[in-house]
Amino acid sequence: MAPPLELWGGLECTLNRVGDRFGDQLTLSGHRDRPDDIGRIASLGLSAVRYPVLWEQVSPDHPEQADWAFPDARLDALRARGLRVIAGLVHHGSGPAYTDLLDDQGFATGLARHAARVAKRYPWIEDWTPVNEPLTTARFAALYGHWYPHRRDERSFWRALLNQIDGTRLAMVAIRRVIPHARLIQTDDLGRSFATPMLADQAAFDNLRRWASWDLLCGMVTRQHPLWARLVDFGFADRLSAIADAPCPPDIIGINHYLTSDRFLDERLHRYPPESHGGNGRQAYADVAAIRVLDPPPPGIAGAVREAWARYRRPIAITEVHNGCTRDEQLRWLAEGWDTAQALRGEGIDLRAVTAWSLFGSCGWNTLLTAPGRYEPGVFDVSGGDVRETAAADLLCGLPIDAPRPPVARTPGWWRRPIRLEHRVVHLGQPRPLAAPGTPDDVPPLLICGATGTLGRAFARACAARNIPYVLTDRRQLDLSDPESIVRALDRHRPWAVVNAAGYVRVDAAELERAQCFEANCEGPARLARAAAARGIATLNFSSDLVFDGAKGDAYVERDAPVPLNAYGESKARMEAALAGLAGRHLIVRTAAFFSPFDGHNFAAHAAHALRSGQRFAAAEDQVMTPTFVPHLVDAALDLLIDPAEGVWHLTNGAAMSWAEFAYAVARALGLDTGLIDAVPAARLGFTAPRPPAVPLASTRGALMPSFDAALSGFAAGLAVQNEAPRVAA
């Protein structure tokens, strides 16, 4: 009987070079400075962890000088917790500054020396990946020029690949002198290229080249191999013969497959955005993710594993499973990777493990690590400085024991729905209707209060886009002033969580209608929270920057005590205090200054309408806040609710400015006349309720939302779509 499928984990640990700059993912994620991360990794119930002992880190300046402080502490801690280590020696790197991927004399021998030292120091490590993704690294560094040594020619690509293959072979020889039973787990990205008939030859070459790392290590690239003649033409005959004569076949084929790994090539450039355009020197074509264009969809990770098994008949592990997306989609991809592996084992494929990759997230992959970029959370989120466990941690712990999965993980991911198709559909097989897959009947919904409000409708839009079953209620279905109405709604729908997007929102009127304001913003939410807690249901409520008086002189963070100036702020502060004293899990999001293209009743929309009409627009120059783009707010709040987070969180797009500065920014984003904006003191605008002079919000818990510039771009794009929408006559 085959042993159970194992769950492995891995840290995004790339240490690559761009020009003279080395980028270290372990530093960017903070892992290098957090020894207690090892305990967090151990808490996930993993069988093994891919862990770096990188050449560039241990011996950065001279091959005879080594600093073992970091790997000594971390590897000993992993061993003490019973975690098997898969040691990585180069991860998308080109070696230390004294060598590089095109160093035919020094790269492979230098890596072998490093491997020998690592093996002697840690002779208990049995599993090794001397070079992670050699083919992918050669492409990015020597064919596309993104990474050092920044070459863009095919001969350099093959040299870089052969040097990494030789480095792997020599490293394993050195390791096995110390650890005779050491196993090679050789990883690489494995996708498949599809193409139009005009580009069939290019796709065929791509589909041959993708096997090159494993074919070379297995000694398969001999005179009979279809790549032999091509590489011989570049002058590599002797090197190929030497590799074939002393192969180093992997003990386990490590397949890294992402939703974008399968590609589609199309010469019809006008169908695709300019950033996808490229070519091979003879033909210009777009290169896009196949999942975004093909129907039927590409075979994905299951197809990659089946092809690798048919080609090599060697044990396989899926060595990276990660999806940089919303939390629900992350969970679905992890669950699908595990379920796919179990199904493939049922077909007789010797598949050993699935690896949850990027445990502490990654930084800058949206720029291909060529410049600072976006942080993507992993199983843990470190965007706030501290380490926060996400919902992926509970999912991982439950996979090996087949535990019940979170409701949002039980519906199909975007790659299983029509939403996946971003371009004109290309049929490479029998066309079929693009119907959305059904949602299981037993998936509980998210209950949303506030069907008539901006926030309630925004949550409904987001849930529909993210395939999160939901029920959107108005006061007829759920009246927060009526305890019996609350109980009926909760017992009828049995939601996994409740979003209270209702409430009293008129700041000035609240001074005169205090009773209504306090009922809507405090008593009602507390009533709902108590009933939800009694049923084990989480809640999400929204508070405001107006809980503060503006006297701090700096940005307000979650730990700052509320000191409201007006009735609206006081009602929100009381709600926060009431929920903090209740049992159960209650998330409170403080935010500010909503703007959205889907609702005309917000400052940015009013400014845009006035300026487009040629009207003057007055805005306060002496009140500072942090504008918040509603679609971004809703996505971030949903992620927190899924995780599950609780307590007070600040969510904004991060830029503090006056209302007048906000108006100028909106005008510039829409190409409107900033000369029509009047920056005036707030006292001239006729407000009834007192307002604080400066209440910018910042967070010490996490940076979960895109930048203000991204928010403005989304606002402008949304308005354009709204303006282009066909109008139906009444």
ZAMARGU-4260 file (C-alpha; in steps of 0.2 Angstrom, whole numbers, plus 5000, padded with zeros to 4 digits):
<rodrens>
0) 5000/5000/5000 | 5007/5017/4995 | 5011/5029/5009 | 4999/5044/5012 | 5001/5059/5002
5) 5013/5071/5011 | 5010/5090/5014 | 5026/5100/5012 | 5029/5118/5014 | 5041/5131/5007
10) 5047/5149/5009 | 5049/5161/4994 | 5067/5162/4996 | 5073/5169/4979 | 5090/5178/4981
15) 5092/5185/4963 | 5103/5198/4956 | 5098/5213/4945 | 5113/5223/4939 | 5123/5226/4955
20) 5108/5223/4967 | 5104/5207/4975 | 5086/5205/4980 | 5083/5194/4995 | 5065/5188/4998
25) 5069/5181/5015 | 5074/5199/5021 | 5059/5207/5012 | 5047/5195/5021 | 5056/5198/5037
30) 5059/5180/5040 | 5078/5182/5042 | 5074/5192/5058 | 5061/5181/5065 | 5068/5165/5073
35) 5051/5161/5080 | 5044/5158/5062 | 5051/5140/5064 | 5037/5137/5077 | 5024/5144/5065
40) 5030/5132/5051 | 5030/5118/5063 | 5012/5122/5068 | 5005/5118/5051 | 5008/5099/5052
45) 5020/5098/5037 | 5030/5082/5034 | 5044/5092/5026 | 5049/5110/5022 | 5059/5117/5007
50) 5072/5128/5016 | 5086/5138/5009 | 5105/5137/5013 | 5109/5149/4999 | 5127/5150/4992
55) 5125/5169/4990 | 5120/5171/5008 | 5133/5159/5016 | 5148/5165/5006 | 5144/5181/4998
60) 5161/5189/4997 | 5174/5175/4995 | 5172/5156/4993 | 5183/5152/5008 | 5173/5163/5020
65) 5156/5157/5026 | 5143/5163/5039 | 5133/5149/5046 | 5124/5159/5059 | 5107/5159/5050
70) 5106/5142/5043 | 5113/5134/5060 | 5099/5142/5070 | 5085/5138/5058 | 5089/5121/5053
75) 5093/5115/5070 | 5076/5122/5075 | 5067/5113/5061 | 5076/5097/5065 | 5071/5098/5083
80) 5053/5100/5078 | 5053/5084/5068 | 5052/5093/5051 | 5062/5085/5036 | 5072/5098/5027
85) 5074/5099/5008 | 5089/5110/5007 | 5090/5123/4992 | 5107/5130/4988 | 5103/5142/4973
90) 5086/5149/4971 | 5084/5160/4955 | 5101/5166/4958 | 5117/5167/4948 | 5129/5163/4963
95) 5138/5176/4973 | 5146/5191/4965 | 5162/5182/4961 | 5153/5171/4948 | 5138/5170/4937
100) 5127/5159/4926 | 5139/5161/4911 | 5155/5157/4921 | 5159/5140/4913 | 5174/5137/4925
105) 5168/5143/4941 | 5149/5142/4943 | 5147/5123/4944 | 5163/5119/4954 | 5159/5133/4966
110) 5142/5127/4969 | 5149/5109/4972 | 5161/5116/4985 | 5147/5125/4994 | 5136/5109/4993
115) 5150/5099/5001 | 5152/5111/5015 | 5133/5111/5018 | 5132/5092/5018 | 5147/5091/5030
120) 5139/5103/5042 | 5121/5096/5041 | 5124/5077/5037 | 5106/5073/5043 | 5098/5082/5028
125) 5093/5069/5015 | 5084/5079/5002 | 5092/5092/4991 | 5088/5104/4977 | 5105/5112/4973
130) 5097/5123/4959 | 5079/5128/4959 | 5070/5129/4942 | 5086/5130/4931 | 5077/5131/4915
135) 5066/5146/4921 | 5081/5155/4929 | 5090/5153/4912 | 5076/5160/4903 | 5074/5175/4914
140) 5092/5179/4916 | 5100/5174/4899 | 5086/5174/4886 | 5074/5188/4892 | 5087/5198/4901
145) 5077/5202/4917 | 5090/5196/4929 | 5109/5195/4929 | 5119/5193/4918 | 5105/5201/4908
150) 5108/5192/4891 | 5096/5190/4877 | 5102/5177/4866 | 5099/5158/4864 | 5117/5153/4866
155) 5118/5162/4882 | 5102/5153/4888 | 5109/5136/4884 | 5125/5140/4893 | 5116/5146/4908
160) 5106/5130/4909 | 5120/5119/4906 | 5130/5127/4920 | 5116/5125/4932 | 5114/5107/4926
165) 5133/5104/4929 | 5131/5113/4946 | 5117/5101/4951 | 5127/5085/4945 | 5143/5090/4954
170) 5134/5096/4969 | 5125/5079/4971 | 5142/5070/4969 | 5149/5081/4983 | 5134/5078/4994
175) 5133/5060/4991 | 5151/5058/4997 | 5145/5063/5014 | 5127/5057/5013 | 5127/5042/5001
180) 5108/5040/5001 | 5105/5059/4998 | 5090/5062/4986 | 5089/5075/4972 | 5072/5083/4971
185) 5073/5093/4955 | 5061/5107/4953 | 5056/5117/4938 | 5040/5126/4931 | 5030/5115/4920
190) 5017/5122/4908 | 5012/5119/4891 | 5011/5131/4876 | 4996/5132/4864 | 4996/5142/4848
195) 4987/5147/4832 | 4992/5136/4817 | 5004/5150/4811 | 5014/5148/4827 | 5013/5129/4829
200) 5031/5127/4827 | 5035/5139/4840 | 5023/5131/4852 | 5031/5114/4848 | 5048/5120/4852
205) 5043/5128/4868 | 5034/5111/4873 | 5051/5102/4869 | 5062/5115/4878 | 5051/5114/4894
210) 5058/5096/4898 | 5077/5101/4895 | 5082/5102/4914 | 5075/5085/4918 | 5080/5077/4901
215) 5098/5083/4904 | 5099/5076/4921 | 5092/5060/4916 | 5105/5058/4902 | 5092/5058/4889
220) 5100/5072/4878 | 5110/5061/4866 | 5111/5060/4847 | 5094/5054/4846 | 5086/5068/4856
225) 5078/5082/4846 | 5087/5095/4855 | 5104/5088/4852 | 5108/5095/4835 | 5102/5112/4840
230) 5114/5113/4855 | 5128/5105/4845 | 5126/5120/4833 | 5130/5131/4847 | 5146/5122/4851
235) 5140/5111/4866 | 5143/5094/4859 | 5157/5090/4872 | 5146/5096/4886 | 5131/5086/4881
240) 5141/5070/4880 | 5149/5073/4897 | 5132/5075/4905 | 5125/5060/4896 | 5139/5049/4901
245) 5137/5054/4920 | 5119/5058/4922 | 5111/5063/4939 | 5093/5058/4937 | 5081/5066/4950
250) 5074/5054/4964 | 5059/5065/4963 | 5053/5076/4949 | 5047/5093/4957 | 5034/5101/4947
255) 5030/5119/4950 | 5014/5124/4941 | 5004/5140/4942 | 4988/5146/4934 | 4998/5156/4922
260) 5011/5142/4918 | 5001/5136/4902 | 5003/5149/4888 | 4994/5153/4872 | 5004/5161/4857
265) 4994/5172/4845 | 5000/5182/4830 | 4984/5193/4831 | 4992/5206/4842 | 4977/5218/4841
270) 4967/5206/4852 | 4979/5208/4867 | 4987/5221/4878 | 5004/5228/4872 | 5013/5221/4887
275) 5009/5204/4880 | 5018/5207/4864 | 5034/5199/4859 | 5041/5187/4847 | 5055/5175/4842
280) 5065/5186/4829 | 5055/5179/4815 | 5037/5181/4820 | 5028/5194/4832 | 5015/5187/4843
285) 5006/5189/4860 | 5010/5177/4874 | 4996/5176/4886 | 4990/5164/4900 | 4981/5150/4891
290) 4968/5149/4905 | 4962/5167/4900 | 4958/5163/4882 | 4956/5144/4878 | 4940/5134/4878
295) 4941/5120/4883 | 4953/5126/4896 | 4971/5119/4896 | 4974/5103/4906 | 4983/5113/4920
300) 4992/5105/4935 | 4984/5088/4931 | 4990/5088/4913 | 5007/5093/4919 | 5009/5079/4931
305) 5002/5066/4919 | 5014/5071/4905 | 5029/5071/4917 | 5024/5054/4923 | 5022/5047/4905
310) 5039/5054/4901 | 5050/5049/4916 | 5040/5036/4926 | 5049/5043/4941 | 5041/5049/4958
315) 5034/5066/4957 | 5030/5080/4970 | 5020/5096/4966 | 5033/5107/4974 | 5025/5124/4973
320) 5006/5128/4975 | 5002/5146/4977 | 4990/5159/4970 | 4992/5177/4973 | 4974/5182/4973
325) 4960/5185/4986 | 4959/5174/5001 | 4945/5163/4994 | 4954/5160/4978 | 4970/5156/4987
330) 4961/5143/4998 | 4952/5136/4982 | 4969/5134/4973 | 4977/5125/4988 | 4962/5113/4990
335) 4962/5109/4972 | 4980/5106/4971 | 4978/5093/4985 | 4962/5085/4978 | 4971/5084/4961
340) 4986/5075/4968 | 4974/5063/4977 | 4965/5059/4961 | 4981/5057/4951 | 4987/5044/4964
345) 4971/5035/4961 | 4977/5034/4942 | 4993/5025/4948 | 5004/5040/4947 | 5018/5039/4960
350) 5014/5057/4967 | 5022/5059/4984 | 5018/5077/4990 | 5010/5094/4988 | 5019/5109/4993
355) 5011/5125/5000 | 5023/5138/4993 | 5027/5155/4999 | 5022/5152/5017 | 5027/5170/5022
360) 5022/5178/5006 | 5032/5186/4992 | 5037/5203/4986 | 5039/5210/4969 | 5034/5196/4958
365) 5022/5207/4949 | 5038/5216/4942 | 5047/5199/4940 | 5059/5204/4954 | 5066/5218/4943
370) 5060/5232/4954 | 5051/5235/4971 | 5033/5228/4969 | 5018/5222/4978 | 5018/5210/4993
375) 5007/5194/4991 | 5002/5186/5007 | 5005/5167/5009 | 4999/5156/5023 | 5005/5170/5034
380) 5003/5188/5031 | 5017/5199/5037 | 5012/5216/5029 | 5009/5224/5046 | 5026/5220/5053
385) 5019/5206/5064 | 5015/5189/5058 | 4997/5185/5056 | 4990/5168/5052 | 4978/5168/5037
390) 4964/5155/5034 | 4976/5145/5023 | 4984/5139/5039 | 4968/5130/5045 | 4965/5123/5028
395) 4982/5116/5027 | 4981/5108/5044 | 4965/5100/5039 | 4970/5093/5022 | 4979/5077/5027
400) 4965/5073/5039 | 4951/5077/5027 | 4944/5090/5039 | 4929/5101/5033 | 4934/5115/5023
405) 4929/5134/5025 | 4913/5138/5015 | 4922/5149/5003 | 4934/5135/4998 | 4920/5124/4993
410) 4915/5134/4977 | 4924/5134/4961 | 4939/5146/4958 | 4939/5159/4945 | 4949/5147/4933
415) 4933/5136/4933 | 4921/5150/4929 | 4917/5160/4914 | 4926/5175/4922 | 4942/5167/4918
420) 4941/5173/4900 | 4948/5190/4898 | 4951/5189/4879 | 4942/5184/4864 | 4939/5165/4866
425) 4949/5153/4855 | 4942/5136/4853 | 4956/5122/4851 | 4944/5108/4853 | 4925/5105/4853
430) 4917/5122/4859 | 4906/5120/4874 | 4894/5132/4883 | 4903/5143/4895 | 4891/5140/4909
435) 4896/5143/4927 | 4899/5127/4937 | 4886/5125/4951 | 4888/5129/4969 | 4886/5115/4981
440) 4869/5116/4990 | 4877/5114/5007 | 4888/5129/5006 | 4882/5142/5019 | 4881/5160/5013
445) 4887/5177/5019 | 4873/5187/5026 | 4874/5206/5021 | 4863/5219/5029 | 4861/5235/5019
450) 4853/5231/5002 | 4849/5250/4999 | 4866/5257/5003 | 4883/5259/4994 | 4892/5247/5005
455) 4879/5233/5005 | 4878/5234/4986 | 4897/5234/4985 | 4898/5218/4995 | 4885/5210/4984
460) 4895/5214/4969 | 4911/5208/4976 | 4903/5191/4982 | 4896/5188/4965 | 4913/5192/4957
465) 4922/5180/4969 | 4909/5166/4969 | 4905/5168/4987 | 4887/5163/4990 | 4878/5178/4999
470) 4861/5184/5004 | 4858/5203/5003 | 4844/5209/5015 | 4835/5225/5018 | 4825/5230/5033
475) 4810/5220/5028 | 4821/5204/5029 | 4832/5209/5044 | 4828/5224/5055 | 4842/5228/5067
480) 4830/5237/5078 | 4820/5220/5080 | 4828/5206/5090 | 4815/5193/5083 | 4819/5199/5065
485) 4837/5196/5068 | 4835/5179/5075 | 4823/5174/5061 | 4836/5179/5048 | 4850/5171/5056
490) 4841/5154/5059 | 4834/5154/5041 | 4850/5157/5032 | 4863/5150/5044 | 4877/5161/5037
495) 4895/5158/5041 | 4897/5177/5044 | 4886/5193/5044 | 4892/5209/5036 | 4883/5224/5044
500) 4884/5237/5029 | 4868/5246/5035 | 4868/5261/5048 | 4866/5279/5050 | 4878/5289/5038
505) 4872/5307/5038 | 4885/5316/5049 | 4877/5333/5050 | 4859/5326/5053 | 4866/5315/5067
510) 4867/5330/5078 | 4848/5333/5077 | 4843/5315/5076 | 4854/5307/5089 | 4842/5294/5095
515) 4840/5287/5077 | 4859/5288/5074 | 4863/5279/5091 | 4850/5265/5087 | 4857/5262/5069
520) 4876/5264/5073 | 4877/5256/5091 | 4862/5247/5098 | 4857/5238/5082 | 4875/5231/5078
525) 4877/5226/5096 | 4860/5217/5095 | 4865/5208/5079 | 4882/5203/5087 | 4875/5195/5102
530) 4863/5185/5092 | 4877/5180/5080 | 4889/5175/5093 | 4876/5164/5101 | 4876/5154/5085
535) 4895/5154/5082 | 4893/5167/5068 | 4906/5180/5065 | 4902/5198/5062 | 4909/5213/5052
540) 4904/5231/5056 | 4911/5247/5050 | 4917/5262/5060 | 4924/5279/5055 | 4939/5291/5057
545) 4926/5302/5065 | 4929/5293/5082 | 4945/5304/5084 | 4946/5322/5087 | 4961/5326/5076
550) 4972/5332/5090 | 4985/5319/5089 | 4996/5328/5075 | 5000/5311/5067 | 4991/5297/5059
555) 4979/5287/5070 | 4982/5268/5072 | 4971/5254/5079 | 4977/5256/5097 | 4973/5274/5098
560) 4958/5278/5110 | 4942/5286/5102 | 4939/5304/5107 | 4924/5309/5096 | 4919/5327/5092
565) 4901/5324/5085 | 4886/5312/5088 | 4890/5302/5073 | 4908/5298/5079 | 4901/5295/5097
570) 4889/5282/5090 | 4903/5273/5081 | 4914/5274/5097 | 4900/5266/5107 | 4898/5252/5095
575) 4916/5248/5095 | 4916/5247/5114 | 4900/5237/5115 | 4906/5224/5103 | 4923/5223/5112
580) 4914/5217/5127 | 4904/5203/5118 | 4908/5185/5116 | 4911/5178/5099 | 4922/5184/5084
585) 4918/5202/5079 | 4928/5212/5066 | 4927/5231/5066 | 4934/5240/5051 | 4938/5259/5053
590) 4938/5268/5037 | 4935/5285/5029 | 4929/5295/5014 | 4921/5282/5003 | 4923/5285/4984
595) 4916/5273/4971 | 4911/5274/4952 | 4896/5264/4956 | 4887/5276/4967 | 4884/5294/4964
600) 4882/5299/4982 | 4901/5302/4986 | 4913/5316/4986 | 4923/5310/4971 | 4908/5307/4961
605) 4901/5324/4965 | 4917/5332/4961 | 4918/5323/4944 | 4900/5328/4940 | 4902/5346/4944
610) 4919/5348/4934 | 4912/5339/4919 | 4898/5351/4919 | 4909/5366/4920 | 4903/5370/4937
615) 4915/5376/4951 | 4917/5364/4966 | 4922/5369/4983 | 4932/5358/4995 | 4939/5360/5012
620) 4958/5364/5013 | 4960/5362/5031 | 4953/5345/5035 | 4964/5330/5032 | 4958/5312/5030
625) 4962/5296/5020 | 4951/5293/5005 | 4945/5275/5003 | 4940/5266/4987 | 4925/5256/4991
630) 4929/5240/4979 | 4947/5239/4987 | 4939/5241/5005 | 4926/5227/5002 | 4939/5215/4995
635) 4951/5218/5010 | 4937/5217/5022 | 4931/5200/5015 | 4949/5193/5016 | 4950/5198/5034
640) 4933/5191/5038 | 4938/5174/5029 | 4955/5173/5038 | 4947/5175/5052 | 4952/5192/5059
645) 4944/5201/5074 | 4945/5217/5083 | 4948/5234/5076 | 4957/5236/5059 | 4961/5252/5049
650) 4957/5250/5030 | 4961/5264/5018 | 4971/5267/5002 | 4985/5275/5013 | 4986/5293/5007
655) 4983/5307/5019 | 4976/5323/5011 | 4964/5337/5012 | 4947/5336/5004 | 4953/5350/4992
660) 4969/5339/4988 | 4957/5324/4985 | 4947/5335/4973 | 4963/5340/4963 | 4968/5322/4962
665) 4951/5316/4955 | 4952/5330/4942 | 4969/5325/4936 | 4964/5307/4935 | 4949/5311/4924
670) 4958/5325/4914 | 4946/5338/4921 | 4950/5357/4924 | 4958/5359/4941 | 4955/5378/4939
675) 4937/5375/4944 | 4941/5369/4961 | 4940/5381/4975 | 4950/5376/4991 | 4941/5384/5005
680) 4941/5383/5024 | 4929/5370/5030 | 4919/5384/5040 | 4913/5391/5023 | 4905/5375/5018
685) 4890/5376/5031 | 4893/5360/5041 | 4882/5357/5056 | 4892/5344/5065 | 4910/5348/5071
690) 4923/5339/5061 | 4941/5335/5067 | 4955/5345/5058 | 4966/5330/5054 | 4961/5311/5056
695) 4972/5301/5044 | 4971/5283/5047 | 4986/5271/5047 | 4988/5253/5052 | 5000/5243/5063
700) 4991/5227/5059 | 4993/5225/5040 | 4994/5235/5023 | 4980/5226/5014 | 4974/5238/5001
705) 4982/5245/4985 | 4989/5262/4984 | 4979/5278/4982 | 4985/5279/4964 | 4978/5262/4960
710) 4962/5267/4968 | 4961/5283/4957 | 4964/5272/4942 | 4950/5260/4947 | 4939/5275/4950
715) 4942/5282/4933 | 4941/5266/4924 | 4924/5262/4933 | 4917/5279/4928 | 4922/5276/4910
720) 4913/5259/4910 | 4897/5268/4918 | 4897/5281/4905 | 4899/5269/4890 | 4885/5258/4897
725) 4870/5258/4885 | 4855/5268/4892 | 4838/5260/4892 | 4824/5272/4888 | 4811/5273/4902
</rodrens>
